[in-house]
């Protein structure tokens, strides 16, 4: 089974977390934390800054690593490094996602997260 290495930004603003809904692909309509694949030669942090700029036209500051989620989907293994992040500049413009929401701690369970992202929710609540 192939391994897909990705990074995810848990973007915080005061007491809210930014969540995005996939607009394409196998997991269309599922909710996730924004990010994407790490390219050859990139650090995880650099990949995350690049992906958020590409997907959301926003510059972020990457903070502390939360954890690396290892998750087996039916057709691939996902290795997802997750980091706290904050917006430096930009308006989080959706270029690839269908929708987005700022969620409070109490609202984190209100969206249909993709399976790998679900595994992170309790850790995020602890960190909020």
N, CA, C and O atoms as a GROMACS GRO file, in nm:
protein
  512
    1UNK      N    1   0.085  -0.119   0.000
    1UNK     CA    2   0.000   0.000   0.000
    1UNK      C    3   0.089   0.124   0.000
    1UNK      O    4   0.185   0.133   0.077
    2UNK      N    5   0.057   0.219  -0.085
    2UNK     CA    6   0.141   0.339  -0.092
    2UNK      C    7   0.111   0.433   0.025
    2UNK      O    8   0.000   0.438   0.076
    3UNK      N    9   0.215   0.508   0.064
    3UNK     CA   10   0.201   0.607   0.171
    3UNK      C   11   0.196   0.745   0.110
    3UNK      O   12   0.279   0.780   0.026
    4UNK      N   13   0.098   0.825   0.153
    4UNK     CA   14   0.086   0.963   0.109
    4UNK      C   15   0.121   1.051   0.228
    4UNK      O   16   0.058   1.044   0.334
    5UNK      N   17   0.224   1.135   0.210
    5UNK     CA   18   0.268   1.225   0.318
    5UNK      C   19   0.211   1.364   0.295
    5UNK      O   20   0.233   1.426   0.192
    6UNK      N   21   0.136   1.411   0.394
    6UNK     CA   22   0.073   1.542   0.384
    6UNK      C   23   0.094   1.621   0.512
    6UNK      O   24   0.137   1.569   0.615
    7UNK      N   25   0.063   1.750   0.502
    7UNK     CA   26   0.065   1.839   0.618
    7UNK      C   27  -0.072   1.904   0.630
    7UNK      O   28  -0.143   1.922   0.531
    8UNK      N   29  -0.109   1.938   0.754
    8UNK     CA   30  -0.238   2.002   0.777
    8UNK      C   31  -0.220   2.118   0.875
    8UNK      O   32  -0.145   2.108   0.972
    9UNK      N   33  -0.290   2.228   0.846
    9UNK     CA   34  -0.286   2.346   0.932
    9UNK      C   35  -0.410   2.352   1.018
    9UNK      O   36  -0.522   2.350   0.966
   10UNK      N   37  -0.390   2.359   1.148
   10UNK     CA   38  -0.501   2.382   1.239
   10UNK      C   39  -0.494   2.532   1.268
   10UNK      O   40  -0.426   2.576   1.361
   11UNK      N   41  -0.567   2.609   1.187
   11UNK     CA   42  -0.559   2.756   1.192
   11UNK      C   43  -0.650   2.806   1.303
   11UNK      O   44  -0.770   2.779   1.306
   12UNK      N   45  -0.588   2.879   1.394
   12UNK     CA   46  -0.658   2.929   1.513
   12UNK      C   47  -0.678   3.079   1.502
   12UNK      O   48  -0.591   3.152   1.455
   13UNK      N   49  -0.794   3.124   1.546
   13UNK     CA   50  -0.820   3.267   1.560
   13UNK      C   51  -0.905   3.283   1.686
   13UNK      O   52  -1.022   3.244   1.688
   14UNK      N   53  -0.846   3.340   1.789
   14UNK     CA   54  -0.910   3.349   1.920
   14UNK      C   55  -0.952   3.210   1.965
   14UNK      O   56  -0.867   3.123   1.986
   15UNK      N   57  -1.082   3.187   1.979
   15UNK     CA   58  -1.129   3.057   2.029
   15UNK      C   59  -1.192   2.972   1.920
   15UNK      O   60  -1.276   2.887   1.947
   16UNK      N   61  -1.152   2.997   1.794
   16UNK     CA   62  -1.210   2.922   1.682
   16UNK      C   63  -1.103   2.856   1.596
   16UNK      O   64  -0.988   2.901   1.591
   17UNK      N   65  -1.144   2.748   1.528
   17UNK     CA   66  -1.057   2.671   1.439
   17UNK      C   67  -1.119   2.673   1.299
   17UNK      O   68  -1.240   2.661   1.284
   18UNK      N   69  -1.033   2.687   1.197
   18UNK     CA   70  -1.079   2.694   1.058
   18UNK      C   71  -1.088   2.553   0.998
   18UNK      O   72  -0.991   2.478   0.999
   19UNK      N   73  -1.205   2.519   0.946
   19UNK     CA   74  -1.229   2.389   0.883
   19UNK      C   75  -1.273   2.410   0.739
   19UNK      O   76  -1.343   2.507   0.708
   20UNK      N   77  -1.231   2.319   0.651
   20UNK     CA   78  -1.267   2.331   0.509
   20UNK      C   79  -1.336   2.204   0.460
   20UNK      O   80  -1.310   2.094   0.510
   21UNK      N   81  -1.424   2.221   0.361
   21UNK     CA   82  -1.496   2.109   0.301
   21UNK      C   83  -1.440   2.082   0.162
   21UNK      O   84  -1.433   2.172   0.079
   22UNK      N   85  -1.400   1.958   0.139
   22UNK     CA   86  -1.340   1.922   0.010
   22UNK      C   87  -1.438   1.942  -0.105
   22UNK      O   88  -1.555   1.906  -0.095
   23UNK      N   89  -1.389   1.999  -0.213
   23UNK     CA   90  -1.473   2.026  -0.328
   23UNK      C   91  -1.450   1.932  -0.445
   23UNK      O   92  -1.510   1.949  -0.551
   24UNK      N   93  -1.362   1.831  -0.426
   24UNK     CA   94  -1.326   1.744  -0.538
   24UNK      C   95  -1.276   1.610  -0.486
   24UNK      O   96  -1.248   1.594  -0.367
   25UNK      N   97  -1.266   1.513  -0.578
   25UNK     CA   98  -1.197   1.388  -0.549
   25UNK      C   99  -1.279   1.286  -0.472
   25UNK      O  100  -1.399   1.301  -0.450
   26UNK      N  101  -1.208   1.181  -0.432
   26UNK     CA  102  -1.268   1.066  -0.366
   26UNK      C  103  -1.342   1.104  -0.237
   26UNK      O  104  -1.441   1.042  -0.201
   27UNK      N  105  -1.291   1.206  -0.168
   27UNK     CA  106  -1.349   1.244  -0.039
   27UNK      C  107  -1.427   1.375  -0.046
   27UNK      O  108  -1.439   1.447   0.053
   28UNK      N  109  -1.481   1.406  -0.166
   28UNK     CA  110  -1.559   1.528  -0.186
   28UNK      C  111  -1.667   1.541  -0.078
   28UNK      O  112  -1.732   1.443  -0.041
   29UNK      N  113  -1.686   1.661  -0.029
   29UNK     CA  114  -1.785   1.697   0.073
   29UNK      C  115  -1.742   1.666   0.216
   29UNK      O  116  -1.806   1.712   0.310
   30UNK      N  117  -1.635   1.589   0.234
   30UNK     CA  118  -1.586   1.562   0.369
   30UNK      C  119  -1.513   1.685   0.423
   30UNK      O  120  -1.455   1.762   0.347
   31UNK      N  121  -1.515   1.702   0.554
   31UNK     CA  122  -1.449   1.816   0.616
   31UNK      C  123  -1.308   1.778   0.659
   31UNK      O  124  -1.283   1.666   0.702
   32UNK      N  125  -1.217   1.874   0.646
   32UNK     CA  126  -1.076   1.848   0.676
   32UNK      C  127  -1.009   1.977   0.722
   32UNK      O  128  -1.065   2.086   0.713
   33UNK      N  129  -0.886   1.961   0.770
   33UNK     CA  130  -0.803   2.076   0.797
   33UNK      C  131  -0.723   2.104   0.671
   33UNK      O  132  -0.672   2.010   0.610
   34UNK      N  133  -0.712   2.230   0.630
   34UNK     CA  134  -0.645   2.260   0.504
   34UNK      C  135  -0.497   2.224   0.506
   34UNK      O  136  -0.433   2.224   0.611
   35UNK      N  137  -0.446   2.193   0.389
   35UNK     CA  138  -0.305   2.155   0.375
   35UNK      C  139  -0.288   2.078   0.246
   35UNK      O  140  -0.363   2.098   0.151
   36UNK      N  141  -0.188   1.991   0.242
   36UNK     CA  142  -0.167   1.914   0.120
   36UNK      C  143  -0.038   1.836   0.124
   36UNK      O  144   0.026   1.823   0.228
   37UNK      N  145   0.000   1.785   0.007
   37UNK     CA  146   0.116   1.697  -0.005
   37UNK      C  147   0.248   1.772   0.011
   37UNK      O  148   0.261   1.888  -0.028
   38UNK      N  149   0.343   1.702   0.070
   38UNK     CA  150   0.479   1.755   0.084
   38UNK      C  151   0.554   1.719  -0.044
   38UNK      O  152   0.554   1.602  -0.085
   39UNK      N  153   0.616   1.818  -0.108
   39UNK     CA  154   0.692   1.793  -0.229
   39UNK      C  155   0.836   1.757  -0.194
   39UNK      O  156   0.884   1.791  -0.086
   40UNK      N  157   0.905   1.689  -0.286
   40UNK     CA  158   1.044   1.650  -0.263
   40UNK      C  159   1.128   1.771  -0.226
   40UNK      O  160   1.121   1.876  -0.290
   41UNK      N  161   1.208   1.755  -0.120
   41UNK     CA  162   1.300   1.861  -0.080
   41UNK      C  163   1.239   1.966   0.011
   41UNK      O  164   1.309   2.056   0.057
   42UNK      N  165   1.109   1.957   0.037
   42UNK     CA  166   1.042   2.055   0.123
   42UNK      C  167   1.040   2.009   0.268
   42UNK      O  168   1.028   1.889   0.295
   43UNK      N  169   1.052   2.102   0.360
   43UNK     CA  170   1.024   2.069   0.499
   43UNK      C  171   0.872   2.069   0.514
   43UNK      O  172   0.801   2.125   0.431
   44UNK      N  173   0.824   2.007   0.621
   44UNK     CA  174   0.680   2.005   0.646
   44UNK      C  175   0.624   2.146   0.660
   44UNK      O  176   0.518   2.178   0.607
   45UNK      N  177   0.698   2.229   0.733
   45UNK     CA  178   0.653   2.367   0.755
   45UNK      C  179   0.647   2.445   0.624
   45UNK      O  180   0.550   2.518   0.600
   46UNK      N  181   0.749   2.430   0.539
   46UNK     CA  182   0.749   2.500   0.409
   46UNK      C  183   0.635   2.452   0.320
   46UNK      O  184   0.572   2.532   0.250
   47UNK      N  185   0.608   2.322   0.323
   47UNK     CA  186   0.498   2.266   0.244
   47UNK      C  187   0.365   2.325   0.289
   47UNK      O  188   0.278   2.356   0.208
   48UNK      N  189   0.350   2.339   0.420
   48UNK     CA  190   0.224   2.391   0.473
   48UNK      C  191   0.203   2.537   0.434
   48UNK      O  192   0.093   2.575   0.396
   49UNK      N  193   0.308   2.617   0.443
   49UNK     CA  194   0.298   2.757   0.402
   49UNK      C  195   0.261   2.766   0.254
   49UNK      O  196   0.175   2.845   0.216
   50UNK      N  197   0.325   2.684   0.170
   50UNK     CA  198   0.298   2.684   0.026
   50UNK      C  199   0.155   2.640  -0.003
   50UNK      O  200   0.084   2.705  -0.080
   51UNK      N  201   0.112   2.530   0.058
   51UNK     CA  202  -0.022   2.478   0.033
   51UNK      C  203  -0.132   2.577   0.073
   51UNK      O  204  -0.229   2.594   0.000
   52UNK      N  205  -0.117   2.641   0.187
   52UNK     CA  206  -0.219   2.736   0.232
   52UNK      C  207  -0.221   2.859   0.140
   52UNK      O  208  -0.328   2.914   0.113
   53UNK      N  209  -0.105   2.900   0.092
   53UNK     CA  210  -0.100   3.011  -0.004
   53UNK      C  211  -0.172   2.971  -0.133
   53UNK      O  212  -0.249   3.050  -0.188
   54UNK      N  213  -0.147   2.848  -0.182
   54UNK     CA  214  -0.210   2.800  -0.306
   54UNK      C  215  -0.360   2.780  -0.290
   54UNK      O  216  -0.438   2.821  -0.375
   55UNK      N  217  -0.402   2.715  -0.180
   55UNK     CA  218  -0.543   2.678  -0.162
   55UNK      C  219  -0.630   2.792  -0.113
   55UNK      O  220  -0.748   2.800  -0.148
   56UNK      N  221  -0.574   2.880  -0.030
   56UNK     CA  222  -0.656   2.980   0.038
   56UNK      C  223  -0.608   3.124   0.019
   56UNK      O  224  -0.663   3.217   0.077
   57UNK      N  225  -0.503   3.143  -0.065
   57UNK     CA  226  -0.449   3.275  -0.092
   57UNK      C  227  -0.418   3.351   0.038
   57UNK      O  228  -0.445   3.470   0.050
   58UNK      N  229  -0.361   3.279   0.133
   58UNK     CA  230  -0.335   3.334   0.266
   58UNK      C  231  -0.195   3.293   0.312
   58UNK      O  232  -0.150   3.181   0.287
   59UNK      N  233  -0.127   3.385   0.379
   59UNK     CA  234   0.003   3.356   0.438
   59UNK      C  235  -0.019   3.320   0.584
   59UNK      O  236  -0.086   3.392   0.658
   60UNK      N  237   0.040   3.206   0.625
   60UNK     CA  238   0.026   3.164   0.765
   60UNK      C  239   0.162   3.158   0.833
   60UNK      O  240   0.266   3.151   0.769
   61UNK      N  241   0.157   3.162   0.963
   61UNK     CA  242   0.273   3.137   1.048
   61UNK      C  243   0.250   2.998   1.107
   61UNK      O  244   0.150   2.974   1.174
   62UNK      N  245   0.343   2.907   1.082
   62UNK     CA  246   0.330   2.770   1.132
   62UNK      C  247   0.384   2.764   1.274
   62UNK      O  248   0.496   2.806   1.301
   63UNK      N  249   0.302   2.712   1.363
   63UNK     CA  250   0.340   2.701   1.503
   63UNK      C  251   0.385   2.560   1.540
   63UNK      O  252   0.443   2.488   1.459
   64UNK      N  253   0.356   2.524   1.663
   64UNK     CA  254   0.398   2.396   1.718
   64UNK      C  255   0.330   2.279   1.649
   64UNK      O  256   0.213   2.286   1.612
   65UNK      N  257   0.406   2.171   1.630
   65UNK     CA  258   0.349   2.048   1.574
   65UNK      C  259   0.259   1.986   1.681
   65UNK      O  260   0.298   1.975   1.798
   66UNK      N  261   0.139   1.945   1.640
   66UNK     CA  262   0.045   1.882   1.732
   66UNK      C  263   0.075   1.732   1.739
   66UNK      O  264   0.098   1.677   1.847
   67UNK      N  265   0.074   1.668   1.624
   67UNK     CA  266   0.112   1.528   1.615
   67UNK      C  267   0.114   1.486   1.469
   67UNK      O  268   0.071   1.560   1.380
   68UNK      N  269   0.164   1.364   1.446
   68UNK     CA  270   0.161   1.305   1.312
   68UNK      C  271   0.058   1.192   1.317
   68UNK      O  272   0.076   1.094   1.390
   69UNK      N  273  -0.048   1.207   1.238
   69UNK     CA  274  -0.154   1.106   1.232
   69UNK      C  275  -0.115   1.002   1.127
   69UNK      O  276  -0.081   1.036   1.014
   70UNK      N  277  -0.121   0.876   1.166
   70UNK     CA  278  -0.101   0.766   1.071
   70UNK      C  279  -0.236   0.698   1.056
   70UNK      O  280  -0.293   0.650   1.154
   71UNK      N  281  -0.288   0.693   0.932
   71UNK     CA  282  -0.422   0.640   0.912
   71UNK      C  283  -0.428   0.557   0.784
   71UNK      O  284  -0.380   0.600   0.679
   72UNK      N  285  -0.486   0.439   0.793
   72UNK     CA  286  -0.502   0.352   0.676
   72UNK      C  287  -0.639   0.370   0.612
   72UNK      O  288  -0.741   0.330   0.669
   73UNK      N  289  -0.639   0.430   0.493
   73UNK     CA  290  -0.760   0.434   0.411
   73UNK      C  291  -0.759   0.306   0.327
   73UNK      O  292  -0.656   0.238   0.322
   74UNK      N  293  -0.870   0.272   0.262
   74UNK     CA  294  -0.874   0.146   0.185
   74UNK      C  295  -0.766   0.135   0.077
   74UNK      O  296  -0.715   0.026   0.052
   75UNK      N  297  -0.730   0.248   0.013
   75UNK     CA  298  -0.637   0.239  -0.101
   75UNK      C  299  -0.499   0.299  -0.075
   75UNK      O  300  -0.412   0.291  -0.162
   76UNK      N  301  -0.476   0.359   0.043
   76UNK     CA  302  -0.345   0.416   0.073
   76UNK      C  303  -0.330   0.439   0.223
   76UNK      O  304  -0.428   0.441   0.297
   77UNK      N  305  -0.205   0.457   0.265
   77UNK     CA  306  -0.176   0.492   0.404
   77UNK      C  307  -0.147   0.642   0.408
   77UNK      O  308  -0.065   0.692   0.331
   78UNK      N  309  -0.213   0.712   0.499
   78UNK     CA  310  -0.193   0.857   0.513
   78UNK      C  311  -0.102   0.885   0.632
   78UNK      O  312  -0.126   0.836   0.743
   79UNK      N  313   0.000   0.963   0.608
   79UNK     CA  314   0.086   1.014   0.714
   79UNK      C  315   0.068   1.165   0.714
   79UNK      O  316   0.116   1.233   0.623
   80UNK      N  317   0.000   1.218   0.816
   80UNK     CA  318  -0.039   1.359   0.816
   80UNK      C  319   0.020   1.432   0.936
   80UNK      O  320  -0.018   1.409   1.051
   81UNK      N  321   0.114   1.521   0.908
   81UNK     CA  322   0.173   1.603   1.013
   81UNK      C  323   0.084   1.725   1.034
   81UNK      O  324   0.054   1.798   0.939
   82UNK      N  325   0.043   1.746   1.158
   82UNK     CA  326  -0.053   1.851   1.190
   82UNK      C  327   0.012   1.958   1.278
   82UNK      O  328   0.075   1.926   1.378
   83UNK      N  329  -0.006   2.084   1.239
   83UNK     CA  330   0.056   2.195   1.308
   83UNK      C  331  -0.047   2.302   1.343
   83UNK      O  332  -0.141   2.325   1.267
   84UNK      N  333  -0.029   2.366   1.459
   84UNK     CA  334  -0.104   2.488   1.487
   84UNK      C  335  -0.057   2.594   1.389
   84UNK      O  336   0.059   2.594   1.349
   85UNK      N  337  -0.146   2.684   1.349
   85UNK     CA  338  -0.109   2.791   1.256
   85UNK      C  339  -0.196   2.913   1.281
   85UNK      O  340  -0.306   2.904   1.335
   86UNK      N  341  -0.144   3.028   1.240
   86UNK     CA  342  -0.220   3.153   1.249
   86UNK      C  343  -0.205   3.230   1.119
   86UNK      O  344  -0.102   3.220   1.051
   87UNK      N  345  -0.307   3.305   1.085
   87UNK     CA  346  -0.305   3.386   0.964
   87UNK      C  347  -0.215   3.507   0.986
   87UNK      O  348  -0.228   3.580   1.085
   88UNK      N  349  -0.123   3.529   0.892
   88UNK     CA  350  -0.036   3.647   0.894
   88UNK      C  351  -0.098   3.754   0.804
   88UNK      O  352  -0.110   3.870   0.843
   89UNK      N  353  -0.138   3.713   0.683
   89UNK     CA  354  -0.205   3.805   0.592
   89UNK      C  355  -0.291   3.726   0.493
   89UNK      O  356  -0.262   3.610   0.463
   90UNK      N  357  -0.396   3.791   0.445
   90UNK     CA  358  -0.487   3.726   0.351
   90UNK      C  359  -0.623   3.702   0.415
   90UNK      O  360  -0.641   3.721   0.536
   91UNK      N  361  -0.719   3.660   0.333
   91UNK     CA  362  -0.857   3.648   0.377
   91UNK      C  363  -0.914   3.507   0.367
   91UNK      O  364  -1.036   3.490   0.366
   92UNK      N  365  -0.827   3.404   0.359
   92UNK     CA  366  -0.873   3.266   0.348
   92UNK      C  367  -0.978   3.250   0.238
   92UNK      O  368  -1.093   3.213   0.264
   93UNK      N  369  -0.936   3.278   0.116
   93UNK     CA  370  -1.023   3.268  -0.002
   93UNK      C  371  -1.024   3.124  -0.052
   93UNK      O  372  -0.918   3.066  -0.078
   94UNK      N  373  -1.143   3.065  -0.064
   94UNK     CA  374  -1.153   2.925  -0.105
   94UNK      C  375  -1.129   2.910  -0.254
   94UNK      O  376  -1.209   2.957  -0.336
   95UNK      N  377  -1.017   2.844  -0.291
   95UNK     CA  378  -0.986   2.821  -0.431
   95UNK      C  379  -1.014   2.677  -0.471
   95UNK      O  380  -1.043   2.649  -0.587
   96UNK      N  381  -1.005   2.584  -0.375
   96UNK     CA  382  -1.024   2.442  -0.406
   96UNK      C  383  -1.134   2.379  -0.322
   96UNK      O  384  -1.180   2.268  -0.352
   97UNK      N  385  -1.176   2.446  -0.217
   97UNK     CA  386  -1.275   2.388  -0.126
   97UNK      C  387  -1.416   2.438  -0.158
   97UNK      O  388  -1.435   2.544  -0.216
   98UNK      N  389  -1.513   2.358  -0.117
   98UNK     CA  390  -1.653   2.388  -0.142
   98UNK      C  391  -1.708   2.487  -0.039
   98UNK      O  392  -1.790   2.573  -0.071
   99UNK      N  393  -1.660   2.473   0.085
   99UNK     CA  394  -1.709   2.557   0.193
   99UNK      C  395  -1.606   2.560   0.305
   99UNK      O  396  -1.511   2.482   0.306
  100UNK      N  397  -1.626   2.653   0.398
  100UNK     CA  398  -1.538   2.662   0.514
  100UNK      C  399  -1.617   2.720   0.630
  100UNK      O  400  -1.717   2.789   0.611
  101UNK      N  401  -1.570   2.691   0.751
  101UNK     CA  402  -1.635   2.742   0.872
  101UNK      C  403  -1.529   2.767   0.978
  101UNK      O  404  -1.428   2.697   0.984
  102UNK      N  405  -1.555   2.866   1.061
  102UNK     CA  406  -1.479   2.884   1.185
  102UNK      C  407  -1.559   2.815   1.293
  102UNK      O  408  -1.675   2.850   1.317
  103UNK      N  409  -1.499   2.717   1.360
  103UNK     CA  410  -1.570   2.637   1.459
  103UNK      C  411  -1.516   2.662   1.600
  103UNK      O  412  -1.395   2.666   1.622
  104UNK      N  413  -1.606   2.679   1.695
  104UNK     CA  414  -1.566   2.688   1.835
  104UNK      C  415  -1.539   2.546   1.885
  104UNK      O  416  -1.568   2.448   1.817
  105UNK      N  417  -1.483   2.538   2.003
  105UNK     CA  418  -1.455   2.408   2.065
  105UNK      C  419  -1.583   2.323   2.069
  105UNK      O  420  -1.579   2.204   2.039
  106UNK      N  421  -1.694   2.385   2.106
  106UNK     CA  422  -1.822   2.313   2.116
  106UNK      C  423  -1.874   2.269   1.979
  106UNK      O  424  -1.952   2.174   1.970
  107UNK      N  425  -1.833   2.339   1.873
  107UNK     CA  426  -1.884   2.308   1.738
  107UNK      C  427  -1.796   2.210   1.661
  107UNK      O  428  -1.834   2.167   1.552
  108UNK      N  429  -1.681   2.173   1.715
  108UNK     CA  430  -1.588   2.087   1.641
  108UNK      C  431  -1.650   1.953   1.600
  108UNK      O  432  -1.611   1.896   1.498
  109UNK      N  433  -1.745   1.903   1.678
  109UNK     CA  434  -1.810   1.776   1.644
  109UNK      C  435  -1.927   1.792   1.547
  109UNK      O  436  -1.993   1.694   1.514
  110UNK      N  437  -1.952   1.915   1.502
  110UNK     CA  438  -2.073   1.941   1.423
  110UNK      C  439  -2.056   1.917   1.273
  110UNK      O  440  -2.155   1.921   1.200
  111UNK      N  441  -1.934   1.893   1.226
  111UNK     CA  442  -1.915   1.868   1.082
  111UNK      C  443  -1.870   1.723   1.062
  111UNK      O  444  -1.823   1.658   1.154
  112UNK      N  445  -1.886   1.676   0.939
  112UNK     CA  446  -1.853   1.538   0.905
  112UNK      C  447  -1.707   1.530   0.860
  112UNK      O  448  -1.676   1.531   0.741
  113UNK      N  449  -1.618   1.523   0.959
  113UNK     CA  450  -1.473   1.518   0.932
  113UNK      C  451  -1.437   1.391   0.856
  113UNK      O  452  -1.501   1.287   0.871
  114UNK      N  453  -1.333   1.401   0.773
  114UNK     CA  454  -1.275   1.281   0.712
  114UNK      C  455  -1.215   1.196   0.825
  114UNK      O  456  -1.174   1.250   0.927
  115UNK      N  457  -1.209   1.063   0.807
  115UNK     CA  458  -1.166   0.975   0.916
  115UNK      C  459  -1.034   1.012   0.982
  115UNK      O  460  -1.026   1.014   1.105
  116UNK      N  461  -0.931   1.042   0.906
  116UNK     CA  462  -0.801   1.075   0.965
  116UNK      C  463  -0.811   1.204   1.048
  116UNK      O  464  -0.749   1.214   1.153
  117UNK      N  465  -0.889   1.301   1.001
  117UNK     CA  466  -0.903   1.428   1.071
  117UNK      C  467  -0.979   1.410   1.204
  117UNK      O  468  -0.951   1.480   1.301
  118UNK      N  469  -1.075   1.317   1.206
  118UNK     CA  470  -1.151   1.290   1.329
  118UNK      C  471  -1.057   1.255   1.443
  118UNK      O  472  -1.080   1.293   1.558
  119UNK      N  473  -0.950   1.181   1.410
  119UNK     CA  474  -0.861   1.132   1.515
  119UNK      C  475  -0.789   1.247   1.587
  119UNK      O  476  -0.731   1.227   1.693
  120UNK      N  477  -0.792   1.364   1.529
  120UNK     CA  478  -0.722   1.479   1.584
  120UNK      C  479  -0.810   1.569   1.672
  120UNK      O  480  -0.758   1.651   1.747
  121UNK      N  481  -0.941   1.553   1.663
  121UNK     CA  482  -1.034   1.647   1.726
  121UNK      C  483  -1.012   1.660   1.877
  121UNK      O  484  -1.010   1.771   1.929
  122UNK      N  485  -0.996   1.549   1.947
  122UNK     CA  486  -0.978   1.557   2.092
  122UNK      C  487  -0.850   1.632   2.129
  122UNK      O  488  -0.848   1.709   2.224
  123UNK      N  489  -0.742   1.608   2.052
  123UNK     CA  490  -0.617   1.679   2.078
  123UNK      C  491  -0.634   1.829   2.058
  123UNK      O  492  -0.578   1.909   2.134
  124UNK      N  493  -0.711   1.868   1.957
  124UNK     CA  494  -0.734   2.010   1.931
  124UNK      C  495  -0.814   2.072   2.046
  124UNK      O  496  -0.783   2.182   2.092
  125UNK      N  497  -0.917   2.001   2.091
  125UNK     CA  498  -0.996   2.052   2.203
  125UNK      C  499  -0.909   2.075   2.326
  125UNK      O  500  -0.926   2.174   2.397
  126UNK      N  501  -0.816   1.983   2.350
  126UNK     CA  502  -0.725   1.997   2.465
  126UNK      C  503  -0.638   2.121   2.449
  126UNK      O  504  -0.604   2.187   2.548
  127UNK      N  505  -0.601   2.152   2.325
  127UNK     CA  506  -0.510   2.263   2.299
  127UNK      C  507  -0.577   2.399   2.290
  127UNK      O  508  -0.510   2.502   2.283
  128UNK      N  509  -0.711   2.400   2.288
  128UNK     CA  510  -0.784   2.528   2.273
  128UNK      C  511  -0.803   2.599   2.406
  128UNK      O  512  -0.862   2.707   2.410
   0.00000   0.00000   0.00000
